[in-house]
Amino acid sequence: MILASFTIWDAVQFARKSRQLDLLSRGDYSPIADEFRAAYPNTTPLIRAIPFVQRYIDELTGLYARPVVRVFSADDVSVDAVAAKKLAQVYQDSKVNEVLQRCEAQLWTQNTVLLIALPDGPGKVRLQPIMPWQIVDIVSDDPLRADDPLTWSKLTAQVPAAVVSNQVTMGEFEITRTTASRDIGGKRVGIYAADKTHTFGRIPVVVCHRVAPDLGRALAPVNEAVLNLQICLSLQDADNELIVKMCAWPQKWIKNAGLAQASEEINIGPDKVLSLIPTGDPARPAPELAIAQGQVPVSELVSFIEHKIRIYCTMLNLDPSSFLKINTAVTASARLFSAQDRATQRDKILPKLAQLENDVASLIAQVLNVTGVMRLPDNLQAQATYTLSEPEPDPQSAAQTRALNIASGVDSPVVAVMQRDGVTRAEALKTVKKNLAESKALGLNPEPQPPAAPMVAAPAITEAQPVLQ
């Protein structure tokens, strides 16, 4: 909201939505109970765990689910083999791929993810994701570049400080350009040094935005459309269940009941005989037992839910059939277009992840330099190659296209093996050579025969050339 020259930002509402998306993405449906109580204050909450947020994330992510090949460099020069091997070991011991996999998933819902690197022993760092709902305060020296962490002079966020009887007590960590500390058990402890100082010269944090924040804001708005549909589906399913239960349950009632038909004195059941005694007034009709049965439009309610899913998925540029599995034949072309929609959406986030890889590599190198375990360039960069696993709608056509691309030089079998197996170029080259050698030994890939010499035609005989007898 803009009021005169001020913009009003509801930080509490923003943190609540961010927290709800964070919980729902990990299968915690406690936000649905809160929304149900607000919508139906006089009804017991019915938790219906429809995993739309999880399904939405699974549909668009997966770059870090398979092996990732990284090439480390500094000043556009690749690091030596020994340093590259040590870095690969640091990434493996620090579980960097697992953290980046969570960041990739949260980017589609939170639109902003922060990472801090904490010392975690020799040759290890702990990458800690910070969700927008954890941010308490961000102070930027340049309001026009508030989304750039290089302009931040102070960052305060909520982190767990103590756990007692399974109850988590939240504390704060505070990082400035010269200090870094957090709460642990009621005490303020330094993060990088006992005196709470650090030598980074800036706030050691990595920020990745999928959507650009508003001017003057450090955080982008969350993906509210996904949150709205998740809440809508869960509440609608609970509401439909209440409608079916309340309206479709048969209700016995007595028509023209009198004092003799008090409900407390009537015994009903499969082995009972029901006697309705007239009241004695001949002018009054005799009592009758009836059963009221409501007609619930179940098919219309189901169609209404499917209609909402189709509208939201279409607006999110996703194929609705991926969320509505129907028992009908799907052509290869339809599956191909669905895969293209996912690939188009995924390609939009690749530049963001490429920058995130470089920033994370630089931050890890700086933290390792501070701990003194190994000396690495502060401007370390990492170029990641992802192993995509996309189902092929038409495997035969895909194999023919791949073979033509390799034969024409558009593609390389080494690159194809790198993307398929998630290995380095050297390992992929060994695999290709080994496969070709085995195929040749089995006679499956014979060497091409040299072309035959062209036949020279004999000169034609003309009248000017006499024929020798």
Secondary structure, 3 states (H helix, E strand, C coil): CEECCEECCCHHHHHHHHHHHHHHHCCCCHHHHHHHHHHCCCCCCCCCCCCHHHHHHHHHCCCCCCCEEEEEEECCEECCHHHHHHHHHHHHHCCHHHHHHHHHHHHHHHCEEEEEEEECCCCCEEEEEECHHHEEEEEECCHHHCCCHHHEEEEEEEEEEEEECCEEEEEEEEEECCEEEEEECCEEEECCCCCCECCCCCCCEEEEECCCCCCCCCCCCCCHHHHHHHHHHHHHHHHHHHHHHHHHCCEEEEECCCHHHCHHHCCCCCCCCCCCCCCCCCCCCCCEEEEECCCCCHHHHHHHHHHHHHHHHHHCCCCHHHCCCCCCCCCHHHHHHHHHHHHHHHHCCHHHHHHHHHHHHHHHHHHHHHHCCCCCCCCEEEEEEECCCCCCCCHHHHHHHHHHHHHHCCCCHHHHHHHHHCCCHHHHHHHHHHHHHHHHHCCCCCCCCCCCCCCCCCCCCCCCCCCCC
